[in-house]
Amino acid sequence: MYAAVRRYEGVTDPAEAGRLVNERFVPLMRQVPGFVAYYWLDAGNGVMVSTSVFEDRAGAEESVAKAADFVRDNLASLLPNPPHVLAGEVVASA
């Protein structure tokens, strides 16, 4: 399995960002081949974090590209700063 984690800082409206991600972005993630799971969390203080899990590296990489496009096209005013992105192979899970 592979995962991609994106940390967004300076989120202007976490509730609205969460609503839009849930209604519009989650369905996009489910269409990516190898999809396993997706999580969007509010870490407080204007920080939100997403985690995408896929069966293979290609799916994780596609999720990063789709997230960048989605934020640019739908969430730019809510997520004004570029995310910190980490991706890699899942080496332990429960």
FENBEL-V124416 format. One record per residue. N is the residue number from 0. OMEGA is omega in radians with two decimals (999 if undefined). NEAR is the number of other ideal C-beta (glycine too) atoms within 8 Angstrom. D_FIRST is the distance of its C-alpha to the first C-alpha in Angstrom with 2 decimals. Layout:
N	OMEGA	NEAR	D_FIRST
N	OMEGA	NEAR	D_FIRST
//
This chain:
0	3.09	9	0.00
1	3.13	14	3.79
2	3.02	12	6.88
3	3.14	16	10.50
4	3.13	11	13.43
5	-3.14	12	16.92
6	-3.14	10	20.07
7	3.11	13	23.26
8	3.13	8	26.63
9	-3.14	8	30.05
10	-3.03	12	29.05
11	-3.14	8	32.42
12	-3.08	7	31.85
13	-3.13	9	28.75
14	3.14	6	29.87
15	3.09	8	30.30
16	3.11	14	27.05
17	3.13	11	25.26
18	-3.12	8	27.29
19	3.10	12	26.57
20	-3.11	12	22.82
21	-3.06	9	22.84
22	-3.00	8	25.28
23	-3.06	10	24.31
24	-3.14	14	20.89
25	3.08	11	18.80
26	3.08	8	20.10
27	-3.14	10	19.02
28	-3.13	12	15.38
29	-3.13	8	15.54
30	-3.13	6	16.79
31	3.13	12	13.97
32	3.12	6	12.46
33	-3.14	9	9.05
34	3.07	13	9.80
35	-3.07	7	8.62
36	3.07	7	10.73
37	3.12	12	13.06
38	3.07	6	15.43
39	-3.08	11	18.60
40	3.09	8	20.72
41	-3.12	7	24.20
42	3.13	7	24.52
43	3.10	5	28.27
44	3.09	4	30.68
45	3.12	9	29.39
46	3.05	11	25.78
47	-3.06	15	22.92
48	3.04	11	19.18
49	3.05	14	16.38
50	3.11	11	12.70
51	-3.13	15	10.47
52	-3.10	12	6.97
53	3.14	17	5.67
54	-3.08	8	4.40
55	-3.10	8	5.45
56	-3.11	8	7.53
57	3.12	9	10.46
58	3.12	15	9.61
59	3.13	15	9.02
60	3.10	10	12.18
61	3.13	10	13.99
62	3.12	14	13.56
63	3.13	13	15.23
64	3.13	8	17.98
65	3.12	12	18.58
66	3.14	14	18.84
67	3.12	8	21.37
68	-3.11	8	23.35
69	3.13	12	23.41
70	-3.14	11	24.58
71	-3.03	7	27.16
72	-2.99	6	28.48
73	-3.00	9	28.39
74	-3.03	10	27.97
75	-3.13	9	29.72
76	-3.12	5	32.52
77	-3.14	11	30.32
78	-2.98	13	27.77
79	-3.10	7	30.23
80	3.09	7	28.28
81	-3.11	2	25.35
82	2.92	10	22.11
83	-3.04	6	20.61
84	3.02	9	17.13
85	3.10	7	14.39
86	3.11	10	11.01
87	-3.14	6	8.71
88	3.06	6	5.97
89	-3.10	9	5.38
90	3.06	3	8.03
91	3.10	4	9.56
92	3.11	4	9.62
93	999	2	12.49
//
